[in-house]
Amino acid sequence: MSETKSTHITWHAHTVTRAEREKKFGHRGCTVWMTGLSGSGKSTLANALDDALWQRGIRSYVLDGDNIRHGLNKDLGFSPEDRTENIRRIGEVAKLFTDAGIINTTAFISPYREDRNRARSIQGEGDFIEVYVRASIDECERRDTKGLYAKARAGQIKEFTGISAPYEEPEAPELIVDTEGQSVEASLAVILGYLEKKGYLGS
C-alpha cells in the first residue's frame, strides 16, 4: 500500500525552517509514540501529557487511534494489511507534526514491531520516542467499559489485538510505563521527566 504512484512531483523546502519554529516556540518538536493493548491507558495518558504541555505553553497535539479512523483512515479495517497501512499513514502525519516543531503524541495499539520501526525510521535521530504503555490482558479487560474484550472472546469482533490478533511488545522502547502498577499521574511524571532531561521542553 505504500508504493509511490504519483509522478512528476518535487519536494519543496519550507521558507520557515523547523529550526526557526523551534527557536520561536522555545521547545523541540518530536513524536511520543504510545503503544500498548486496548485499555492499557494510551489515550488517557496521551491526553494527560497534552494537557500538562499545554499548561506550560508548549505546542502539542494528540493523534488518537479512534479519531484518525473516523476520517483519514476510515477506509481501513483491522486486517494485518490494513493495520500496517494505518500505522504507515499516521507515521507520516506524525513526522509532519514533528517537522512543524510540535510535540505530538500518538495513541495507537500499533501491534507490530515492524510497523513501529518503520514509523521511527522516517524521522530524525531523537525525534521518535517509543513509550510502551504496559498493562496485562486481565487488567485491560477489567477496565473495558465498552465490552470490547467480551465481544472479541465471543467471536463478535474479529482480529482483536490480544485475543484473536497478536501484539508484539517493544524490544527497546525509550520508556516503559506500567499503568497497571502506577497511577496516571505517576506515569505522566515518568514521561515529562524524560522530555525534560533530554531537552525537548527547552530551558
Rosetta blueprint (number, residue, H / E / L):
1 M L
2 S L
3 E L
4 T L
5 K L
6 S L
7 T L
8 H L
9 I L
10 T L
11 W L
12 H L
13 A L
14 H L
15 T L
16 V L
17 T L
18 R H
19 A H
20 E H
21 R H
22 E H
23 K H
24 K H
25 F H
26 G L
27 H L
28 R L
29 G L
30 C E
31 T E
32 V E
33 W E
34 M E
35 T E
36 G L
37 L L
38 S L
39 G L
40 S L
41 G L
42 K H
43 S H
44 T H
45 L H
46 A H
47 N H
48 A H
49 L H
50 D H
51 D H
52 A H
53 L H
54 W H
55 Q H
56 R L
57 G L
58 I L
59 R L
60 S E
61 Y E
62 V E
63 L E
64 D E
65 G H
66 D H
67 N H
68 I H
69 R H
70 H H
71 G L
72 L L
73 N L
74 K L
75 D L
76 L L
77 G L
78 F L
79 S L
80 P H
81 E H
82 D H
83 R H
84 T H
85 E H
86 N H
87 I H
88 R H
89 R H
90 I H
91 G H
92 E H
93 V H
94 A H
95 K H
96 L H
97 F H
98 T H
99 D H
100 A L
101 G L
102 I L
103 I E
104 N E
105 T E
106 T E
107 A E
108 F L
109 I L
110 S L
111 P L
112 Y L
113 R H
114 E H
115 D H
116 R H
117 N H
118 R H
119 A H
120 R H
121 S H
122 I L
123 Q L
124 G L
125 E L
126 G L
127 D L
128 F E
129 I E
130 E E
131 V E
132 Y E
133 V E
134 R E
135 A L
136 S L
137 I H
138 D H
139 E H
140 C H
141 E H
142 R H
143 R H
144 D L
145 T L
146 K L
147 G L
148 L H
149 Y H
150 A H
151 K H
152 A H
153 R H
154 A L
155 G L
156 Q L
157 I L
158 K L
159 E L
160 F L
161 T E
162 G L
163 I L
164 S L
165 A E
166 P L
167 Y L
168 E L
169 E L
170 P L
171 E L
172 A L
173 P L
174 E L
175 L E
176 I E
177 V E
178 D E
179 T L
180 E L
181 G L
182 Q L
183 S L
184 V H
185 E H
186 A H
187 S H
188 L H
189 A H
190 V H
191 I H
192 L H
193 G H
194 Y H
195 L H
196 E H
197 K H
198 K L
199 G L
200 Y L
201 L L
202 G L
203 S L
